[in-house]
Amino acid sequence: MAEEIFGPFDSVEDTVKTVNILELEGYSNTNITIFAHEKYAEKLNNQTDVSVTSFESDPTQDEAFLNKIKKTFFNDIHGTHDLYGHLLDRGLSEGQAKDYSNQVQSGKIIITVETDWKMGNDPTDGTIKMKEKVDHLYQ
């Protein structure tokens, strides 16, 4: 899994523009993830169709019952207190994960894109192809 990182961004608007450009370039929305502080999460979720993972600064914060149910069924915003671990899971190095985790915690926004699955990209291009002609099918 190859991940490309975009950002850090200072605003929701710049992040949304970048997501739109990435989708126009052929990246599927299922392969784009936004990592942001919880204060931006709802706005980003409403303005994009990609996965949003938010850093929640207060692990003791009580969540309303309906919000818990909504997250269970709609899976719209993924909250985490272990942003570093999530970034490591995306294939970032320890140094990158630490740096970007600190930036997101301080209010920046980053985007990760799984580049292996860009639409129009054939992940089997490196495999052995059949070299025998099949002329008998077209006679």
OpenMM code with the backbone's topology and positions (N, CA, C; nanometers):
from openmm import Vec3, app, unit

residues = "MET ALA GLU GLU ILE PHE GLY PRO PHE ASP SER VAL GLU ASP THR VAL LYS THR VAL ASN ILE LEU GLU LEU GLU GLY TYR SER ASN THR ASN ILE THR ILE PHE ALA HIS GLU LYS TYR ALA GLU LYS LEU ASN ASN GLN THR ASP VAL SER VAL THR SER PHE GLU SER ASP PRO THR GLN ASP GLU ALA PHE LEU ASN LYS ILE LYS LYS THR PHE PHE ASN ASP ILE HIS GLY THR HIS ASP LEU TYR GLY HIS LEU LEU ASP ARG GLY LEU SER GLU GLY GLN ALA LYS ASP TYR SER ASN GLN VAL GLN SER GLY LYS ILE ILE ILE THR VAL GLU THR ASP TRP LYS MET GLY ASN ASP PRO THR ASP GLY THR ILE LYS MET LYS GLU LYS VAL ASP HIS LEU TYR GLN".split()
positions = [
    Vec3(0.0853, -0.1178, 0.0000),
    Vec3(0.0000, 0.0000, 0.0000),
    Vec3(0.0896, 0.1237, 0.0000),
    Vec3(0.0784, 0.2028, -0.1048),
    Vec3(0.1545, 0.3268, -0.1131),
    Vec3(0.0638, 0.4427, -0.0744),
    Vec3(0.1087, 0.5227, 0.0175),
    Vec3(0.0316, 0.6385, 0.0622),
    Vec3(0.1034, 0.7654, 0.0204),
    Vec3(0.0275, 0.8579, -0.0334),
    Vec3(0.0806, 0.9898, -0.0634),
    Vec3(0.0149, 1.0869, 0.0333),
    Vec3(0.0915, 1.1827, 0.0813),
    Vec3(0.0430, 1.2758, 0.1823),
    Vec3(0.0329, 1.4145, 0.1216),
    Vec3(-0.0787, 1.4813, 0.1456),
    Vec3(-0.0990, 1.6181, 0.1008),
    Vec3(-0.1251, 1.7038, 0.2229),
    Vec3(-0.0626, 1.8189, 0.2262),
    Vec3(-0.0799, 1.9091, 0.3391),
    Vec3(0.0504, 1.9282, 0.4123),
    Vec3(0.0471, 1.9851, 0.5252),
    Vec3(-0.0688, 2.0208, 0.6059),
    Vec3(-0.1389, 2.1464, 0.5536),
    Vec3(-0.2696, 2.1478, 0.5745),
    Vec3(-0.3529, 2.2608, 0.5345),
    Vec3(-0.3962, 2.3362, 0.6588),
    Vec3(-0.4147, 2.4668, 0.6410),
    Vec3(-0.4585, 2.5513, 0.7518),
    Vec3(-0.6089, 2.5719, 0.7534),
    Vec3(-0.6761, 2.5400, 0.6412),
    Vec3(-0.8191, 2.5686, 0.6344),
    Vec3(-0.8969, 2.4537, 0.5723),
    Vec3(-1.0249, 2.4498, 0.6045),
    Vec3(-1.1164, 2.3515, 0.5481),
    Vec3(-1.1279, 2.3745, 0.3972),
    Vec3(-1.1323, 2.5011, 0.3554),
    Vec3(-1.1490, 2.5334, 0.2137),
    Vec3(-1.0355, 2.4775, 0.1290),
    Vec3(-0.9108, 2.4955, 0.1737),
    Vec3(-0.7963, 2.4422, 0.0992),
    Vec3(-0.8004, 2.2893, 0.0942),
    Vec3(-0.8439, 2.2285, 0.2020),
    Vec3(-0.8534, 2.0830, 0.2083),
    Vec3(-0.9595, 2.0327, 0.1109),
    Vec3(-1.0749, 2.0957, 0.1087),
    Vec3(-1.1843, 2.0551, 0.0202),
    Vec3(-1.1415, 2.0707, -0.1258),
    Vec3(-1.0745, 2.1809, -0.1587),
    Vec3(-1.0254, 2.2008, -0.2960),
    Vec3(-0.9309, 2.0888, -0.3365),
    Vec3(-0.8412, 2.0513, -0.2476),
    Vec3(-0.7452, 1.9453, -0.2774),
    Vec3(-0.8157, 1.8114, -0.2969),
    Vec3(-0.9127, 1.7804, -0.2127),
    Vec3(-0.9894, 1.6564, -0.2280),
    Vec3(-1.0597, 1.6546, -0.3638),
    Vec3(-1.1210, 1.7659, -0.4020),
    Vec3(-1.1896, 1.7727, -0.5309),
    Vec3(-1.0926, 1.7515, -0.6469),
    Vec3(-0.9755, 1.8095, -0.6386),
    Vec3(-0.8743, 1.7930, -0.7430),
    Vec3(-0.8292, 1.6470, -0.7501),
    Vec3(-0.8055, 1.5857, -0.6349),
    Vec3(-0.7639, 1.4450, -0.6327),
    Vec3(-0.8690, 1.3547, -0.6964),
    Vec3(-0.9959, 1.3820, -0.6686),
    Vec3(-1.1025, 1.3018, -0.7287),
    Vec3(-1.1096, 1.3241, -0.8798),
    Vec3(-1.0889, 1.4482, -0.9237),
    Vec3(-1.0870, 1.4765, -1.0670),
    Vec3(-0.9685, 1.4095, -1.1368),
    Vec3(-0.8598, 1.3904, -1.0624),
    Vec3(-0.7418, 1.3228, -1.1175),
    Vec3(-0.7592, 1.1714, -1.1230),
    Vec3(-0.8688, 1.1200, -1.0690),
    Vec3(-0.8968, 0.9780, -1.0801),
    Vec3(-0.8856, 0.8976, -0.9526),
    Vec3(-0.8599, 0.9622, -0.8396),
    Vec3(-0.8546, 0.8889, -0.7135),
    Vec3(-0.9954, 0.8654, -0.6628),
    Vec3(-1.0236, 0.7440, -0.6213),
    Vec3(-1.1544, 0.7095, -0.5677),
    Vec3(-1.1703, 0.7700, -0.4285),
    Vec3(-1.2913, 0.8146, -0.3973),
    Vec3(-1.3152, 0.8732, -0.2650),
    Vec3(-1.2923, 0.7730, -0.1529),
    Vec3(-1.3002, 0.6436, -0.1841),
    Vec3(-1.2778, 0.5426, -0.0805),
    Vec3(-1.1301, 0.5279, -0.0449),
    Vec3(-1.0412, 0.5848, -0.1252),
    Vec3(-0.8975, 0.5748, -0.1000),
    Vec3(-0.8375, 0.7041, -0.0471),
    Vec3(-0.9226, 0.8009, -0.0194),
    Vec3(-0.8775, 0.9303, 0.0331),
    Vec3(-0.9246, 0.9421, 0.1776),
    Vec3(-0.8329, 0.9786, 0.2659),
    Vec3(-0.8673, 0.9980, 0.4069),
    Vec3(-0.8160, 1.1336, 0.4528),
    Vec3(-0.9007, 1.2058, 0.5209),
    Vec3(-0.8621, 1.3341, 0.5799),
    Vec3(-0.8390, 1.3109, 0.7281),
    Vec3(-0.7256, 1.3611, 0.7776),
    Vec3(-0.6966, 1.3590, 0.9209),
    Vec3(-0.7014, 1.5037, 0.9694),
    Vec3(-0.7898, 1.5290, 1.0656),
    Vec3(-0.8083, 1.6659, 1.1126),
    Vec3(-0.8408, 1.6680, 1.2608),
    Vec3(-0.8234, 1.7842, 1.3195),
    Vec3(-0.8638, 1.8061, 1.4586),
    Vec3(-1.0155, 1.8004, 1.4639),
    Vec3(-1.0695, 1.7607, 1.5765),
    Vec3(-1.2143, 1.7442, 1.5901),
    Vec3(-1.2933, 1.8709, 1.5575),
    Vec3(-1.2307, 1.9881, 1.5719),
    Vec3(-1.3041, 2.1127, 1.5449),
    Vec3(-1.3360, 2.1299, 1.3966),
    Vec3(-1.2655, 2.0574, 1.3070),
    Vec3(-1.2905, 2.0661, 1.1634),
    Vec3(-1.3693, 1.9467, 1.1092),
    Vec3(-1.3819, 1.8430, 1.1857),
    Vec3(-1.4334, 1.7151, 1.1361),
    Vec3(-1.5730, 1.7250, 1.0751),
    Vec3(-1.6654, 1.7854, 1.1440),
    Vec3(-1.8036, 1.7932, 1.0946),
    Vec3(-1.8113, 1.8716, 0.9639),
    Vec3(-1.7422, 1.9823, 0.9573),
    Vec3(-1.7429, 2.0651, 0.8368),
    Vec3(-1.6822, 1.9891, 0.7182),
    Vec3(-1.5707, 1.9207, 0.7418),
    Vec3(-1.5073, 1.8422, 0.6353),
    Vec3(-1.5978, 1.7279, 0.5903),
    Vec3(-1.6630, 1.6641, 0.6836),
    Vec3(-1.7535, 1.5543, 0.6513),
    Vec3(-1.8706, 1.6026, 0.5665),
    Vec3(-1.9202, 1.7223, 0.5960),
    Vec3(-2.0333, 1.7768, 0.5210),
    Vec3(-1.9939, 1.8242, 0.3813),
    Vec3(-1.8682, 1.8640, 0.3622),
    Vec3(-1.8264, 1.9226, 0.2354),
    Vec3(-1.7507, 1.8260, 0.1438),
    Vec3(-1.7239, 1.7043, 0.1902),
    Vec3(-1.6544, 1.6063, 0.1073),
    Vec3(-1.7264, 1.4725, 0.1154),
    Vec3(-1.6860, 1.3823, 0.0268),
    Vec3(-1.7431, 1.2476, 0.0299),
    Vec3(-1.6366, 1.1439, 0.0623),
    Vec3(-1.5357, 1.1862, 0.1389),
    Vec3(-1.4260, 1.0968, 0.1748),
    Vec3(-1.4280, 1.0687, 0.3240),
    Vec3(-1.3476, 0.9727, 0.3655),
    Vec3(-1.3389, 0.9360, 0.5063),
    Vec3(-1.2680, 1.0453, 0.5855),
    Vec3(-1.3233, 1.0797, 0.6992),
    Vec3(-1.2627, 1.1798, 0.7872),
    Vec3(-1.2293, 1.1128, 0.9197),
    Vec3(-1.1026, 1.1210, 0.9591),
    Vec3(-1.0602, 1.0723, 1.0894),
    Vec3(-1.0209, 1.1938, 1.1721),
    Vec3(-1.0874, 1.2120, 1.2840),
    Vec3(-1.0609, 1.3309, 1.3642),
    Vec3(-0.9875, 1.2946, 1.4915),
    Vec3(-0.8965, 1.3836, 1.5290),
    Vec3(-0.8268, 1.3707, 1.6562),
    Vec3(-0.9141, 1.4349, 1.7621),
    Vec3(-0.9501, 1.3565, 1.8626),
    Vec3(-1.0307, 1.4068, 1.9726),
    Vec3(-0.9392, 1.4355, 2.0903),
    Vec3(-0.9346, 1.5608, 2.1291),
    Vec3(-0.8393, 1.6021, 2.2314),
    Vec3(-0.8781, 1.5636, 2.3726),
    Vec3(-1.0063, 1.5419, 2.3957),
    Vec3(-1.0517, 1.5107, 2.5309),
    Vec3(-1.1116, 1.3697, 2.5350),
    Vec3(-1.0334, 1.2696, 2.5775),
    Vec3(-1.0844, 1.1327, 2.5781),
    Vec3(-1.1982, 1.1097, 2.6764),
    Vec3(-1.2198, 1.1997, 2.7700),
    Vec3(-1.3268, 1.1830, 2.8672),
    Vec3(-1.4545, 1.2517, 2.8230),
    Vec3(-1.4510, 1.3173, 2.7074),
    Vec3(-1.5677, 1.3890, 2.6589),
    Vec3(-1.6836, 1.2921, 2.6378),
    Vec3(-1.7980, 1.3249, 2.6969),
    Vec3(-1.9151, 1.2383, 2.6846),
    Vec3(-1.9855, 1.2683, 2.5537),
    Vec3(-2.0162, 1.1639, 2.4802),
    Vec3(-2.0826, 1.1779, 2.3516),
    Vec3(-2.2311, 1.1508, 2.3711),
    Vec3(-2.3118, 1.2307, 2.3062),
    Vec3(-2.4562, 1.2115, 2.3157),
    Vec3(-2.4945, 1.0743, 2.2595),
    Vec3(-2.5975, 1.0153, 2.3168),
    Vec3(-2.6405, 0.8813, 2.2780),
    Vec3(-2.6735, 0.8724, 2.1294),
    Vec3(-2.7455, 0.9706, 2.0749),
    Vec3(-2.7819, 0.9681, 1.9333),
    Vec3(-2.6588, 0.9786, 1.8430),
    Vec3(-2.5605, 1.0543, 1.8829),
    Vec3(-2.4373, 1.0637, 1.8037),
    Vec3(-2.3643, 0.9306, 1.7996),
    Vec3(-2.3666, 0.8566, 1.9120),
    Vec3(-2.3032, 0.7250, 1.9140),
    Vec3(-2.3742, 0.6300, 1.8172),
    Vec3(-2.5062, 0.6348, 1.8174),
    Vec3(-2.5823, 0.5498, 1.7258),
    Vec3(-2.5558, 0.5899, 1.5813),
    Vec3(-2.5534, 0.7192, 1.5547),
    Vec3(-2.5272, 0.7686, 1.4191),
    Vec3(-2.3919, 0.7193, 1.3691),
    Vec3(-2.2888, 0.7277, 1.4518),
    Vec3(-2.1555, 0.6820, 1.4120),
    Vec3(-2.1529, 0.5318, 1.3877),
    Vec3(-2.2311, 0.4587, 1.4654),
    Vec3(-2.2348, 0.3139, 1.4485),
    Vec3(-2.2946, 0.2753, 1.3137),
    Vec3(-2.4035, 0.3425, 1.2741),
    Vec3(-2.4719, 0.3041, 1.1516),
    Vec3(-2.4218, 0.3760, 1.0276),
    Vec3(-2.3814, 0.5004, 1.0391),
    Vec3(-2.3441, 0.5767, 0.9217),
    Vec3(-2.1935, 0.5883, 0.9025),
    Vec3(-2.1160, 0.5635, 1.0073),
    Vec3(-1.9702, 0.5585, 0.9943),
    Vec3(-1.9128, 0.6816, 0.9274),
    Vec3(-1.9619, 0.8003, 0.9620),
    Vec3(-1.9233, 0.9200, 0.8904),
    Vec3(-1.7917, 0.9807, 0.9372),
    Vec3(-1.7736, 1.0001, 1.0643),
    Vec3(-1.6499, 1.0571, 1.1167),
    Vec3(-1.5903, 0.9561, 1.2142),
    Vec3(-1.4659, 0.9229, 1.1943),
    Vec3(-1.3987, 0.8282, 1.2827),
    Vec3(-1.3152, 0.9087, 1.3819),
    Vec3(-1.3520, 0.9026, 1.5078),
    Vec3(-1.2764, 0.9736, 1.6096),
    Vec3(-1.1673, 0.8849, 1.6651),
    Vec3(-1.0559, 0.9457, 1.7006),
    Vec3(-0.9461, 0.8695, 1.7571),
    Vec3(-0.8676, 0.9535, 1.8569),
    Vec3(-0.8108, 0.8844, 1.9513),
    Vec3(-0.7178, 0.9478, 2.0447),
    Vec3(-0.5768, 0.9032, 2.0121),
    Vec3(-0.5641, 0.8045, 1.9216),
    Vec3(-0.4339, 0.7513, 1.8816),
    Vec3(-0.4077, 0.7821, 1.7349),
    Vec3(-0.3947, 0.9094, 1.7053),
    Vec3(-0.3691, 0.9525, 1.5683),
    Vec3(-0.2382, 0.8951, 1.5156),
    Vec3(-0.1376, 0.8918, 1.5990),
    Vec3(-0.0069, 0.8363, 1.5621),
    Vec3(-0.0217, 0.6924, 1.5118),
    Vec3(-0.0974, 0.6110, 1.5838),
    Vec3(-0.1187, 0.4723, 1.5446),
    Vec3(-0.1932, 0.4592, 1.4124),
    Vec3(-0.2915, 0.5451, 1.3919),
    Vec3(-0.3652, 0.5421, 1.2655),
    Vec3(-0.2750, 0.5777, 1.1475),
    Vec3(-0.1877, 0.6732, 1.1678),
    Vec3(-0.0966, 0.7129, 1.0603),
    Vec3(0.0054, 0.6024, 1.0327),
    Vec3(0.0508, 0.5348, 1.1359),
    Vec3(0.1404, 0.4200, 1.1158),
    Vec3(0.0693, 0.3102, 1.0367),
    Vec3(-0.0573, 0.2873, 1.0685),
    Vec3(-0.1358, 0.1867, 0.9973),
    Vec3(-0.1505, 0.2202, 0.8492),
    Vec3(-0.1442, 0.3478, 0.8156),
    Vec3(-0.1558, 0.3901, 0.6759),
    Vec3(-0.0240, 0.3750, 0.6004),
    Vec3(0.0802, 0.3291, 0.6694),
    Vec3(0.2073, 0.3040, 0.6026),
    Vec3(0.3097, 0.4150, 0.6164),
    Vec3(0.2834, 0.5149, 0.6997),
    Vec3(0.3801, 0.6214, 0.7199),
    Vec3(0.4917, 0.5724, 0.8112),
    Vec3(0.6088, 0.6313, 0.7950),
    Vec3(0.7202, 0.5966, 0.8829),
    Vec3(0.6919, 0.6521, 1.0225),
    Vec3(0.7680, 0.6055, 1.1213),
    Vec3(0.7484, 0.6547, 1.2589),
    Vec3(0.7690, 0.8055, 1.2669),
    Vec3(0.8720, 0.8539, 1.1971),
    Vec3(0.9004, 0.9983, 1.1977),
    Vec3(0.7888, 1.0789, 1.1349),
    Vec3(0.7395, 1.0313, 1.0196),
    Vec3(0.6285, 1.0996, 0.9527),
    Vec3(0.5040, 1.0966, 1.0398),
    Vec3(0.4730, 0.9812, 1.0947),
    Vec3(0.3528, 0.9672, 1.1778),
    Vec3(0.3582, 1.0611, 1.2977),
    Vec3(0.4748, 1.0712, 1.3599),
    Vec3(0.4893, 1.1604, 1.4757),
    Vec3(0.4727, 1.3064, 1.4337),
    Vec3(0.5393, 1.3444, 1.3241),
    Vec3(0.5328, 1.4826, 1.2764),
    Vec3(0.3906, 1.5217, 1.2373),
    Vec3(0.3260, 1.4387, 1.1553),
    Vec3(0.1908, 1.4720, 1.1106),
    Vec3(0.0898, 1.4637, 1.2249),
    Vec3(0.1087, 1.3718, 1.3167),
    Vec3(0.0215, 1.3621, 1.4321),
    Vec3(0.0276, 1.4911, 1.5145),
    Vec3(0.1486, 1.5409, 1.5372),
    Vec3(0.1650, 1.6666, 1.6113),
    Vec3(0.1005, 1.7837, 1.5377),
    Vec3(0.1147, 1.7855, 1.4044),
    Vec3(0.0561, 1.8949, 1.3267),
    Vec3(-0.0968, 1.8929, 1.3338),
    Vec3(-0.1553, 1.7738, 1.3225),
    Vec3(-0.3015, 1.7635, 1.3303),
    Vec3(-0.3500, 1.8024, 1.4698),
    Vec3(-0.2793, 1.7595, 1.5724),
    Vec3(-0.3170, 1.7950, 1.7098),
    Vec3(-0.3105, 1.9450, 1.7321),
    Vec3(-0.2228, 2.0138, 1.6574),
    Vec3(-0.2120, 2.1585, 1.6731),
    Vec3(-0.3088, 2.2350, 1.5823),
    Vec3(-0.3929, 2.1631, 1.5061),
    Vec3(-0.4956, 2.2299, 1.4277),
    Vec3(-0.4785, 2.2246, 1.2774),
    Vec3(-0.3775, 2.1581, 1.2281),
    Vec3(-0.3571, 2.1447, 1.0835),
    Vec3(-0.4407, 2.0281, 1.0310),
    Vec3(-0.4540, 2.0205, 0.8989),
    Vec3(-0.5298, 1.9137, 0.8343),
    Vec3(-0.4395, 1.8477, 0.7307),
    Vec3(-0.4402, 1.7144, 0.7263),
    Vec3(-0.3648, 1.6437, 0.6227),
    Vec3(-0.4559, 1.5461, 0.5493),
    Vec3(-0.4143, 1.5112, 0.4290),
    Vec3(-0.4874, 1.4153, 0.3469),
    Vec3(-0.3914, 1.3032, 0.3116),
    Vec3(-0.4357, 1.1789, 0.3249),
    Vec3(-0.3580, 1.0661, 0.2750),
    Vec3(-0.4379, 1.0001, 0.1632),
    Vec3(-0.3638, 0.9531, 0.0613),
    Vec3(-0.4273, 0.8898, -0.0540),
    Vec3(-0.3552, 0.7592, -0.0826),
    Vec3(-0.4317, 0.6536, -0.0957),
    Vec3(-0.3760, 0.5253, -0.1334),
    Vec3(-0.3575, 0.5284, -0.2850),
    Vec3(-0.2339, 0.5479, -0.3302),
    Vec3(-0.2076, 0.5731, -0.4715),
    Vec3(-0.2104, 0.4485, -0.5578),
    Vec3(-0.2008, 0.3297, -0.5002),
    Vec3(-0.2037, 0.2073, -0.5796),
    Vec3(-0.3371, 0.1869, -0.6496),
    Vec3(-0.4411, 0.2479, -0.5994),
    Vec3(-0.5745, 0.2217, -0.6513),
    Vec3(-0.6350, 0.3400, -0.7228),
    Vec3(-0.5533, 0.4211, -0.7882),
    Vec3(-0.6041, 0.5320, -0.8678),
    Vec3(-0.6830, 0.4752, -0.9846),
    Vec3(-0.8001, 0.5315, -1.0118),
    Vec3(-0.8810, 0.4822, -1.1226),
    Vec3(-0.8018, 0.4982, -1.2519),
    Vec3(-0.8037, 0.3963, -1.3344),
    Vec3(-0.7253, 0.3983, -1.4568),
    Vec3(-0.5885, 0.3373, -1.4374),
    Vec3(-0.5502, 0.3142, -1.3131),
    Vec3(-0.4244, 0.2484, -1.2797),
    Vec3(-0.4520, 0.0997, -1.2733),
    Vec3(-0.3796, 0.0213, -1.3489),
    Vec3(-0.4004, -0.1228, -1.3453),
    Vec3(-0.2948, -0.1838, -1.2546),
    Vec3(-0.3330, -0.2303, -1.1355),
    Vec3(-0.2344, -0.2850, -1.0436),
    Vec3(-0.1711, -0.4136, -1.0940),
    Vec3(-0.2225, -0.4722, -1.2019),
    Vec3(-0.1648, -0.5955, -1.2553),
    Vec3(-0.0672, -0.5683, -1.3689),
    Vec3(-0.0354, -0.4430, -1.3969),
    Vec3(0.0550, -0.4106, -1.5073),
    Vec3(0.1897, -0.4797, -1.4963),
    Vec3(0.2363, -0.5074, -1.3786),
    Vec3(0.3673, -0.5678, -1.3597),
    Vec3(0.3663, -0.7196, -1.3716),
    Vec3(0.2517, -0.7793, -1.3998),
    Vec3(0.2447, -0.9244, -1.4070),
    Vec3(0.2787, -0.9746, -1.5462),
    Vec3(0.3019, -1.1025, -1.5574),
    Vec3(0.3331, -1.1643, -1.6855),
    Vec3(0.2059, -1.1695, -1.7689),
    Vec3(0.2178, -1.1275, -1.8933),
    Vec3(0.1014, -1.1272, -1.9818),
    Vec3(0.1099, -1.2441, -2.0786),
    Vec3(-0.0043, -1.2895, -2.1235),
    Vec3(-0.0093, -1.3990, -2.2182),
    Vec3(0.0487, -1.3533, -2.3514),
    Vec3(0.1410, -1.4295, -2.4069),
    Vec3(0.2076, -1.3890, -2.5295),
    Vec3(0.1541, -1.4626, -2.6512),
    Vec3(0.0759, -1.5626, -2.6316),
    Vec3(0.0241, -1.6417, -2.7431),
    Vec3(-0.0953, -1.5719, -2.8054),
    Vec3(-0.0961, -1.5594, -2.9370),
    Vec3(-0.2086, -1.4994, -3.0073),
    Vec3(-0.3246, -1.5975, -3.0111),
    Vec3(-0.4418, -1.5471, -3.0032),
    Vec3(-0.5594, -1.6313, -3.0060),
    Vec3(-0.6390, -1.5968, -3.1324),
    Vec3(-0.5825, -1.6276, -3.2491),
    Vec3(-0.6428, -1.5920, -3.3756),
    Vec3(-0.7669, -1.6738, -3.4062),
    Vec3(-0.7746, -1.7966, -3.3563),
    Vec3(-0.8872, -1.8829, -3.3894),
    Vec3(-1.0222, -1.8298, -3.3402),
    Vec3(-1.0194, -1.7366, -3.2470),
    Vec3(-1.1440, -1.6799, -3.1956),
    Vec3(-1.2073, -1.5828, -3.2945),
    Vec3(-1.1290, -1.5273, -3.3842),
    Vec3(-1.1794, -1.4228, -3.4721),
    Vec3(-1.1973, -1.4725, -3.6164),
    Vec3(-1.1988, -1.6012, -3.6448),
    Vec3(-1.2144, -1.6533, -3.7815),
    Vec3(-1.3557, -1.6841, -3.8143),
] * unit.nanometer
topology = app.Topology()
chain = topology.addChain("A")
for resn in residues:
    res = topology.addResidue(resn, chain)
    for name in ("N", "CA", "C"):
        topology.addAtom(name, app.Element.getBySymbol(name[0]), res)
